[in-house]
Amino acid sequence: MMDRRHWLRVAAGSLCAGLHSAGAQPVGASREAQRPVDAALEPPSTPREFRAAWVATVANIDWPSRAGLPPQTQRAEVVALLDRAREIGLNALIFQVRPSADALYPSALEPWSEYLTGAQGRAPDPAYDPLEFWVEQAHHRGLELHAWFNPYRARHTAAKSAESALHLSKRQPDLVKRYGDWLWMDPGEPKAAEHTLAVVSDVVRRYDVDGVHIDDYFYPYPVQNAGAELPFPDDASWQRYVLQGGSLSRDAWRRDNVDRLVKNLHDSVKSIKPWVRVGISPFGLGRPDRRPPGISGFSQYDKLFADVERWLEAGWLDYLAPQLYWPIDRKEQAFGVLLDYWIAQNKQSRHVWPGLFTSRVGAAPQPWPASEVVNQISMARSRAASTGQVHFSMAALMKDADGIATALKNGPYAQPALVPSSPWMTHASSGTSTAAPPVMRLDGTQLRLQPGISTGASSSAAFVWTVWTRRAQRWQLEVLPARQSVLPLSGDVSRVVVRAVDRWGRESAPTVWSLS
């Protein structure tokens, strides 16, 4: 994020006969399919909406609350963040694992982050793996965990400790340039891109993440020097390109450098784990020659050399989370107009999930009311092609600034939702098999759940359950982690419908129990 914005059997076939108590019986799918079914016996379709928040580690914006905390305290903060996310109704977090060519996990490629331990290169003591803990604890709650990488930044202006010997600026100094008070990897250096791709691939191989995410930092935001923009110091890589016969203009060459990183990152992730989604959260304004009338402001196309429209057109991402960090009534950067713009650019029908500036709620000097974010969610929901939102960031939700967390919990997020599926991602390795329907049996006043036997790939195993219970003529939904094996039942439950959902977001056939 730009720092100045400090921003859930009818088994297919037969059901396991596990329930023998009087008055409760499994209902087979095949039998129900042979006769009209009372609509009241069928739950509604499970709602789907991506509800996420960014967890920024740079400058300790969200986690850990300060550098150098004992690991036990860091883990307690993780649990608190995840519990709040679950309480509010979120279903995913986007966790920053690489703020500045450093790592929030043990890595042979980059040093430990100073935002974790207080000094770059210093490991947690006693040792633990923060990213592994984040993934395990998120999945324990049925939440997705996306790993967020900054692709090019090598040192942040908020950094306090010296670079360690493992840092890229020390190991391969030719790949890193000083730009004002920043250190920045040169996107024109092929080895710099190769290094970033190696870092991302390493995380995807070693960790059970659900997504890979990059933000709006490509070429750096311009630094002012004596009233003029400081040029980015890439003369050496540019001249090498020209001498090798390159024919693009310098701006087009810079955009091509970023294009190739985005494409190669997408292809690399998919070659390792095709179910892992690739997401990008660019600056919210599109290229100037395509903007709707009345929209004006900073051009990432010309200054960050980010051709986001091309990435959408080429299908190099699974979701776009444009940072629409302006209020609805801001004419020059109108939220609804910009959301419609990005939807119109989405020729490959990927997900468009706007980024919301939730941290502005209750924040001086021009605080937003919580209603601004709630209204933006309502506006986004009015567009069928926009099926989610991402909040910057968890800090505001933890503070419940102006009651925003309470407003989300009791309002738009009152009913749980599944993350939308991504049909274009289905890969040969997943086959056509979805997760096997769960097996259930009654044990006193609770149902015991266990995954059915899956014949597909591991990505087709159950990740979460969708549990619909019918009470007093009304259906109620819970989305539960598939590792949860016990479902308590109250005396007024008349029917339970459970489906397994796999890593691709596909729901199984239902397991249905009638308790009346």
C-alpha positions as CSV (number, residue, x, y, z in Angstrom):
1,M,0.0,0.0,0.0
2,M,1.1,3.6,-0.5
3,D,2.6,4.7,2.7
4,R,1.0,8.1,2.6
5,R,-2.4,6.4,3.0
6,H,-1.1,4.9,6.3
7,W,-3.9,2.2,4.3
8,L,-17.9,-21.9,4.5
9,R,-24.7,-37.0,2.4
10,V,-26.8,-37.0,0.3
11,A,-23.7,-38.7,-0.7
12,A,-23.4,-38.9,-4.4
13,G,-24.7,-42.4,-4.4
14,S,-25.5,-43.5,-0.9
15,L,-25.2,-42.2,2.6
16,C,-23.3,-43.8,5.4
17,A,-25.9,-45.2,7.8
18,G,-24.6,-43.6,10.9
19,L,-27.8,-42.4,12.6
20,H,-30.2,-44.8,14.2
21,S,-31.9,-42.6,16.8
22,A,-35.7,-42.4,16.6
23,G,-36.9,-39.4,14.8
24,A,-33.7,-38.6,13.0
25,Q,-32.8,-40.0,9.7
26,P,-30.5,-39.4,6.7
27,V,-32.1,-38.3,3.5
28,G,-30.7,-39.7,0.3
29,A,-30.1,-37.4,-2.7
30,S,-31.3,-39.9,-5.2
31,R,-34.6,-40.4,-3.4
32,E,-35.2,-36.7,-3.1
33,A,-34.4,-36.2,-6.8
34,Q,-37.2,-38.7,-7.7
35,R,-40.0,-36.6,-6.2
36,P,-40.9,-33.0,-5.8
37,V,-39.1,-31.5,-2.9
38,D,-40.8,-29.0,-0.5
39,A,-38.8,-25.8,-1.1
40,A,-38.8,-25.3,2.7
41,L,-36.6,-28.4,3.0
42,E,-33.9,-27.0,0.7
43,P,-31.6,-24.2,2.0
44,P,-30.9,-21.2,-0.1
45,S,-27.8,-21.1,-2.3
46,T,-24.7,-20.4,-0.2
47,P,-23.8,-16.7,-0.6
48,R,-20.3,-16.0,-2.1
49,E,-18.3,-12.8,-1.4
50,F,-14.6,-12.2,-0.9
51,R,-14.3,-10.4,2.5
52,A,-10.7,-9.7,3.2
53,A,-8.4,-7.3,5.0
54,W,-4.7,-6.5,4.4
55,V,-2.3,-7.1,7.3
56,A,0.6,-4.8,6.8
57,T,3.9,-5.6,8.5
58,V,5.9,-2.7,7.0
59,A,6.5,-0.1,9.7
60,N,4.4,-2.4,12.0
61,I,1.2,-1.0,10.7
62,D,-0.9,-4.0,11.6
63,W,1.4,-6.8,12.9
64,P,3.4,-7.2,15.0
65,S,2.3,-4.1,16.9
66,R,6.0,-3.2,17.4
67,A,9.3,-4.8,16.4
68,G,11.1,-7.0,18.8
69,L,8.2,-8.4,20.7
70,P,8.7,-11.9,22.2
71,P,7.4,-14.7,19.9
72,Q,4.8,-15.6,22.4
73,T,3.4,-12.1,22.3
74,Q,3.6,-12.0,18.5
75,R,1.6,-15.3,18.3
76,A,-1.0,-13.9,20.7
77,E,-1.5,-10.9,18.5
78,V,-1.9,-13.2,15.5
79,V,-4.7,-15.1,17.3
80,A,-6.4,-11.8,18.2
81,L,-6.3,-10.5,14.6
82,L,-7.7,-13.8,13.3
83,D,-10.4,-14.1,15.9
84,R,-11.5,-10.5,15.1
85,A,-11.5,-11.3,11.4
86,R,-13.7,-14.3,12.0
87,E,-15.9,-12.4,14.4
88,I,-16.6,-9.7,11.9
89,G,-17.4,-12.1,9.1
90,L,-14.2,-11.9,7.0
91,N,-13.2,-15.0,5.1
92,A,-9.6,-14.1,4.1
93,L,-6.6,-12.1,5.2
94,I,-3.8,-10.8,2.9
95,F,-0.6,-11.0,5.0
96,Q,2.5,-9.1,4.1
97,V,5.4,-11.5,4.1
98,R,7.9,-9.5,2.1
99,P,7.8,-5.7,2.9
100,S,11.3,-4.8,1.6
101,A,13.3,-7.7,0.1
102,D,13.1,-9.3,3.6
103,A,11.0,-12.1,5.0
104,L,8.5,-12.8,7.8
105,Y,9.4,-16.5,7.6
106,P,12.7,-18.4,7.5
107,S,14.3,-18.0,4.1
108,A,17.6,-18.9,2.5
109,L,17.0,-16.1,-0.1
110,E,16.3,-13.0,2.0
111,P,16.9,-11.9,5.6
112,W,14.5,-11.8,8.5
113,S,12.5,-8.6,8.6
114,E,13.4,-5.9,11.1
115,Y,9.7,-5.3,11.6
116,L,9.6,-8.7,13.3
117,T,12.7,-8.7,15.5
118,G,14.0,-5.1,15.4
119,A,17.1,-5.8,13.4
120,Q,17.2,-7.1,9.8
121,G,18.6,-10.6,9.7
122,R,17.9,-11.4,13.3
123,A,15.8,-14.6,13.8
124,P,13.0,-14.8,16.4
125,D,14.2,-16.2,19.7
126,P,12.9,-18.7,20.6
127,A,12.7,-19.8,17.0
128,Y,9.4,-20.1,15.2
129,D,8.0,-19.7,11.7
130,P,5.5,-16.7,11.7
131,L,4.1,-17.5,8.2
132,E,3.5,-21.1,9.1
133,F,1.7,-20.0,12.2
134,W,-0.4,-17.5,10.3
135,V,-1.4,-20.2,7.7
136,E,-2.2,-22.8,10.4
137,Q,-4.2,-20.5,12.5
138,A,-6.1,-18.9,9.6
139,H,-7.1,-22.4,8.2
140,H,-8.0,-23.5,11.8
141,R,-10.7,-20.8,11.6
142,G,-11.8,-21.5,8.0
143,L,-10.1,-18.3,6.7
144,E,-7.9,-18.1,3.6
145,L,-4.4,-16.7,3.9
146,H,-2.9,-14.9,1.0
147,A,0.8,-14.1,1.0
148,W,1.5,-10.5,0.1
149,F,4.8,-9.5,-1.5
150,N,6.3,-6.2,-2.5
151,P,7.9,-7.1,-5.8
152,Y,10.6,-4.4,-6.0
153,R,11.0,-2.4,-2.8
154,A,14.4,-3.1,-1.2
155,R,14.4,-0.6,1.7
156,H,11.5,1.4,3.2
157,T,12.0,4.9,4.5
158,A,10.7,3.7,7.9
159,A,13.6,1.2,8.2
160,K,15.9,1.7,11.1
161,S,18.4,-1.1,11.1
162,A,21.2,-1.7,8.6
163,E,20.8,-4.2,5.8
164,S,22.1,-7.6,6.7
165,A,24.7,-9.5,4.7
166,L,21.9,-11.7,3.2
167,H,20.1,-8.6,1.8
168,L,20.0,-8.3,-2.0
169,S,21.7,-4.9,-1.8
170,K,24.7,-6.6,-0.2
171,R,24.7,-9.8,-2.2
172,Q,24.0,-8.3,-5.7
173,P,24.3,-4.5,-5.3
174,D,24.1,-3.9,-9.1
175,L,20.4,-4.9,-8.9
176,V,19.5,-2.3,-6.3
177,K,19.3,1.4,-6.8
178,R,19.1,4.3,-4.3
179,Y,16.1,6.5,-5.1
180,G,15.8,9.3,-2.7
181,D,15.6,7.7,0.7
182,W,14.5,4.4,-0.7
183,L,16.4,1.4,-2.0
184,W,14.7,-0.1,-5.1
185,M,15.3,-3.2,-7.2
186,D,15.7,-2.1,-10.8
187,P,12.9,-3.7,-12.8
188,G,15.1,-3.5,-15.9
189,E,17.6,-5.9,-14.5
190,P,16.5,-9.5,-15.4
191,K,18.2,-10.9,-12.4
192,A,16.2,-8.7,-10.1
193,A,13.0,-10.1,-11.5
194,E,14.4,-13.6,-11.3
195,H,15.1,-13.1,-7.6
196,T,11.6,-11.9,-6.9
197,L,10.1,-14.9,-8.8
198,A,12.4,-17.2,-6.8
199,V,11.2,-15.7,-3.5
200,V,7.5,-16.1,-4.5
201,S,8.0,-19.6,-5.8
202,D,9.8,-20.6,-2.6
203,V,6.9,-19.5,-0.5
204,V,4.3,-21.2,-2.7
205,R,6.2,-24.5,-2.6
206,R,6.8,-24.5,1.2
207,Y,3.6,-23.0,2.5
208,D,-0.1,-23.9,2.2
209,V,-1.1,-20.3,1.2
210,D,-4.3,-19.7,-0.7
211,G,-3.2,-16.8,-2.7
212,V,-0.2,-14.7,-3.8
213,H,-0.7,-11.0,-3.8
214,I,1.3,-8.0,-5.0
215,D,0.4,-4.4,-4.3
216,D,0.8,-1.0,-6.2
217,Y,4.6,-0.7,-5.9
218,F,6.2,-1.4,-9.3
219,Y,8.5,1.4,-10.3
220,P,8.5,3.7,-7.3
221,Y,6.1,6.6,-6.8
222,P,8.0,9.7,-7.9
223,V,10.3,11.4,-5.4
224,Q,10.4,15.2,-5.5
225,N,13.8,16.9,-5.5
226,A,13.9,20.7,-5.5
227,G,10.4,20.8,-6.9
228,A,11.1,18.4,-9.7
229,E,10.7,14.6,-10.1
230,L,13.9,12.7,-9.3
231,P,14.6,10.4,-12.2
232,F,14.8,6.7,-11.5
233,P,18.4,5.7,-11.9
234,D,18.1,2.9,-14.4
235,D,20.5,4.3,-17.1
236,A,22.7,1.2,-17.1
237,S,19.9,-1.3,-17.7
238,W,18.3,1.0,-20.2
239,Q,21.5,1.5,-22.2
240,R,22.1,-2.3,-22.2
241,Y,18.6,-2.8,-23.6
242,V,19.3,-0.2,-26.4
243,L,22.7,-1.7,-27.2
244,Q,21.1,-5.2,-27.5
245,G,18.8,-3.8,-30.2
246,G,15.8,-2.9,-28.2
247,S,13.3,-0.7,-30.0
248,L,10.8,0.3,-27.4
249,S,10.7,3.8,-25.9
250,R,12.0,4.1,-22.4
251,D,8.5,4.3,-20.9
252,A,7.3,1.3,-23.0
253,W,10.4,-0.6,-22.0
254,R,9.7,0.0,-18.3
255,R,6.1,-1.1,-18.7
256,D,7.3,-4.2,-20.5
257,N,9.7,-5.0,-17.6
258,V,6.7,-5.0,-15.2
259,D,4.5,-6.8,-17.7
260,R,6.9,-9.7,-17.9
261,L,7.2,-9.9,-14.1
262,V,3.4,-10.1,-13.7
263,K,3.0,-12.7,-16.4
264,N,5.9,-14.8,-15.1
265,L,4.7,-14.6,-11.5
266,H,1.3,-15.8,-12.6
267,D,2.7,-18.7,-14.7
268,S,5.1,-19.7,-12.0
269,V,2.5,-19.9,-9.2
270,K,0.1,-21.9,-11.4
271,S,2.9,-24.3,-12.4
272,I,3.5,-25.1,-8.7
273,K,0.0,-25.0,-7.2
274,P,-2.7,-24.2,-9.8
275,W,-5.3,-23.6,-7.1
276,V,-3.4,-20.7,-5.6
277,R,-5.0,-17.5,-6.7
278,V,-2.9,-14.6,-8.0
279,G,-4.1,-11.1,-7.0
280,I,-2.9,-7.6,-7.6
281,S,-4.0,-4.4,-5.8
282,P,-2.9,-1.5,-8.0
283,F,-3.5,2.2,-7.6
284,G,-7.2,3.0,-8.3
285,L,-6.9,5.2,-11.4
286,G,-6.6,3.6,-14.8
287,R,-4.6,4.8,-17.8
288,P,-5.4,8.4,-18.8
289,D,-6.5,7.6,-22.4
290,R,-9.3,5.3,-21.1
291,R,-10.6,7.2,-18.1
292,P,-14.3,8.1,-17.9
293,P,-15.2,11.8,-18.2
294,G,-14.5,13.8,-15.1
295,I,-12.0,11.4,-13.6
296,S,-8.5,12.8,-13.0
297,G,-5.4,12.3,-10.9
298,F,-2.2,10.3,-10.7
299,S,-1.2,8.1,-13.7
300,Q,0.3,4.7,-12.6
301,Y,0.5,3.9,-16.3
302,D,3.0,6.8,-16.8
303,K,4.7,7.0,-13.4
304,L,4.7,3.4,-12.0
305,F,4.7,1.9,-15.5
306,A,1.9,-0.4,-14.5
307,D,-0.3,-1.4,-17.5
308,V,-3.0,-2.9,-15.3
309,E,-5.6,-2.9,-18.1
310,R,-3.3,-5.2,-20.1
311,W,-2.9,-7.6,-17.3
312,L,-6.6,-7.9,-17.0
313,E,-7.0,-8.4,-20.8
314,A,-4.3,-11.0,-20.8
315,G,-5.7,-12.9,-17.8
316,W,-2.4,-12.7,-15.8
317,L,-4.3,-12.5,-12.5
318,D,-7.2,-14.2,-10.8
319,Y,-8.4,-11.1,-8.9
320,L,-7.9,-7.4,-9.1
321,A,-8.3,-5.3,-6.0
322,P,-7.9,-1.7,-7.2
323,Q,-7.3,0.7,-4.3
324,L,-10.4,2.9,-4.5
325,Y,-9.5,5.0,-1.6
326,W,-11.8,7.9,-2.1
327,P,-15.3,8.6,-0.8
328,I,-18.4,8.1,-2.9
329,D,-19.0,11.8,-3.4
330,R,-15.5,12.7,-4.6
331,K,-16.1,13.7,-8.2
332,E,-12.6,13.5,-9.6
333,Q,-12.1,10.0,-8.2
334,A,-15.7,8.8,-7.8
335,F,-15.9,5.4,-6.2
336,G,-18.7,4.1,-8.3
337,V,-17.4,5.4,-11.6
338,L,-14.0,3.9,-10.9
339,L,-15.4,0.5,-9.9
340,D,-17.5,0.5,-13.2
341,Y,-14.3,1.4,-15.1
342,W,-12.3,-1.6,-13.8
343,I,-15.3,-3.9,-14.3
344,A,-15.4,-2.7,-17.9
345,Q,-11.7,-3.5,-18.4
346,N,-12.2,-7.0,-17.1
347,K,-12.5,-8.8,-20.5
348,Q,-11.5,-12.2,-19.1
349,S,-14.1,-12.1,-16.3
350,R,-11.7,-12.3,-13.4
351,H,-12.7,-11.2,-10.0
352,V,-12.8,-7.5,-9.3
353,W,-12.8,-6.8,-5.5
354,P,-12.3,-3.1,-4.7
355,G,-9.8,-2.1,-2.0
356,L,-11.5,0.1,0.6
357,F,-9.8,2.7,2.7
358,T,-11.3,1.5,6.0
359,S,-8.3,3.0,7.9
360,R,-9.7,6.5,7.1
361,V,-12.7,5.7,9.4
362,G,-12.3,7.8,12.5
363,A,-8.8,9.0,11.5
364,A,-7.8,12.6,11.6
365,P,-7.5,15.0,9.9
366,Q,-10.5,14.2,7.7
367,P,-12.1,11.1,9.3
368,W,-14.7,9.1,7.4
369,P,-17.8,7.8,9.2
370,A,-18.2,4.1,9.3
371,S,-21.2,4.6,7.0
372,E,-18.9,5.5,4.2
373,V,-17.4,2.1,4.0
374,V,-20.8,0.4,4.6
375,N,-22.2,2.4,1.7
376,Q,-19.3,1.5,-0.5
377,I,-19.9,-2.2,0.1
378,S,-23.6,-1.7,-0.8
379,M,-22.6,0.1,-4.0
380,A,-20.1,-2.6,-4.9
381,R,-22.8,-5.3,-4.3
382,S,-25.1,-3.5,-6.7
383,R,-22.6,-4.5,-9.5
384,A,-23.1,-8.2,-10.3
385,A,-19.5,-8.3,-11.6
386,S,-18.0,-7.2,-8.3
387,T,-18.1,-10.0,-5.7
388,G,-16.0,-8.9,-2.8
389,Q,-14.0,-6.2,-1.0
390,V,-10.6,-5.8,0.7
391,H,-10.2,-3.5,3.7
392,F,-7.0,-1.5,4.3
393,S,-6.4,-2.5,7.0
394,M,-6.9,-4.7,10.0
395,A,-5.8,-2.0,12.3
396,A,-9.1,0.0,11.9
397,L,-11.1,-3.2,12.4
398,M,-9.2,-4.1,15.5
399,K,-9.8,-0.6,17.0
400,D,-13.5,-0.7,15.9
401,A,-13.0,2.9,14.8
402,D,-16.3,4.7,14.8
403,G,-17.9,1.3,15.3
404,I,-16.8,0.1,11.8
405,A,-16.2,-3.5,12.9
406,T,-19.5,-3.7,14.7
407,A,-21.3,-2.1,11.7
408,L,-19.8,-4.8,9.4
409,K,-20.5,-7.6,11.8
410,N,-24.2,-6.6,12.3
411,G,-24.7,-5.3,8.8
412,P,-23.3,-6.4,5.4
413,Y,-21.3,-9.3,7.0
414,A,-24.0,-10.6,9.3
415,Q,-24.4,-13.8,7.2
416,P,-21.3,-15.8,6.4
417,A,-20.1,-16.2,2.8
418,L,-17.9,-18.4,0.8
419,V,-15.0,-17.0,-1.2
420,P,-16.2,-16.9,-4.9
421,S,-15.0,-19.8,-7.0
422,S,-12.8,-19.2,-10.0
423,P,-13.9,-21.5,-12.8
424,W,-11.0,-20.5,-15.1
425,M,-8.6,-21.9,-12.6
426,T,-9.7,-25.5,-12.9
427,H,-6.7,-27.5,-13.8
428,A,-6.2,-31.1,-15.1
429,S,-4.6,-32.0,-11.8
430,S,-7.9,-31.4,-10.0
431,G,-9.9,-33.6,-12.4
432,T,-13.6,-33.2,-12.4
433,S,-14.0,-34.4,-8.9
434,T,-15.1,-31.9,-6.3
435,A,-14.7,-32.6,-2.6
436,A,-16.4,-35.8,-1.5
437,P,-19.6,-35.2,0.5
438,P,-19.1,-35.3,4.2
439,V,-20.1,-38.3,6.3
440,M,-22.2,-37.5,9.4
441,R,-23.5,-39.4,12.4
442,L,-25.5,-38.4,15.4
443,D,-23.8,-38.6,18.8
444,G,-26.1,-37.5,21.5
445,T,-26.9,-33.8,20.9
446,Q,-24.3,-33.3,18.3
447,L,-23.5,-34.3,14.8
448,R,-20.0,-35.7,14.0
449,L,-18.6,-34.7,10.7
450,Q,-15.8,-36.3,8.8
451,P,-14.6,-35.8,5.2
452,G,-15.8,-38.3,2.6
453,I,-13.2,-40.3,0.7
454,S,-11.8,-38.1,-2.0
455,T,-10.6,-39.7,-5.2
456,G,-9.3,-36.5,-6.7
457,A,-6.1,-34.4,-6.1
458,S,-5.3,-33.0,-2.7
459,S,-6.7,-29.7,-3.8
460,S,-10.1,-31.4,-4.1
461,A,-10.1,-32.3,-0.4
462,A,-12.5,-30.5,1.9
463,F,-11.3,-27.1,3.1
464,V,-14.4,-25.8,4.7
465,W,-18.0,-27.0,5.4
466,T,-21.1,-25.1,4.6
467,V,-23.6,-26.0,7.3
468,W,-27.2,-25.0,6.9
469,T,-29.5,-25.7,9.9
470,R,-33.2,-25.2,9.9
471,R,-34.8,-23.8,13.0
472,A,-38.3,-22.5,13.5
473,Q,-38.9,-22.5,9.8
474,R,-35.8,-20.5,9.1
475,W,-32.4,-21.5,7.6
476,Q,-29.2,-20.4,9.2
477,L,-25.7,-20.7,7.6
478,E,-22.3,-21.4,9.2
479,V,-19.1,-21.7,7.3
480,L,-16.7,-24.0,9.3
481,P,-13.2,-25.3,8.8
482,A,-13.2,-28.8,7.5
483,R,-11.1,-29.9,10.5
484,Q,-14.0,-29.1,12.7
485,S,-15.6,-32.5,13.4
486,V,-18.4,-31.7,15.9
487,L,-21.5,-29.7,15.2
488,P,-23.6,-29.1,18.4
489,L,-27.4,-29.2,17.9
490,S,-30.1,-27.5,19.8
491,G,-33.5,-29.1,20.4
492,D,-35.2,-27.0,17.8
493,V,-33.1,-28.0,14.8
494,S,-35.2,-30.0,12.3
495,R,-32.9,-30.4,9.3
496,V,-29.1,-30.1,8.6
497,V,-27.6,-29.8,5.2
498,V,-23.8,-29.9,4.9
499,R,-21.5,-29.6,1.9
500,A,-17.7,-29.8,1.6
501,V,-15.9,-27.0,-0.2
502,D,-12.5,-27.7,-1.8
503,R,-9.5,-25.5,-2.4
504,W,-11.0,-24.5,-5.8
505,G,-14.1,-23.2,-4.1
506,R,-16.3,-26.0,-5.4
507,E,-19.1,-27.3,-3.3
508,S,-19.8,-31.1,-3.0
509,A,-23.2,-32.8,-3.2
510,P,-25.0,-32.3,0.1
511,T,-25.3,-34.6,3.1
512,V,-28.8,-34.1,4.5
513,W,-30.1,-35.1,7.9
514,S,-33.7,-34.8,9.0
515,L,-34.2,-34.7,12.7
516,S,-38.0,-34.4,12.7
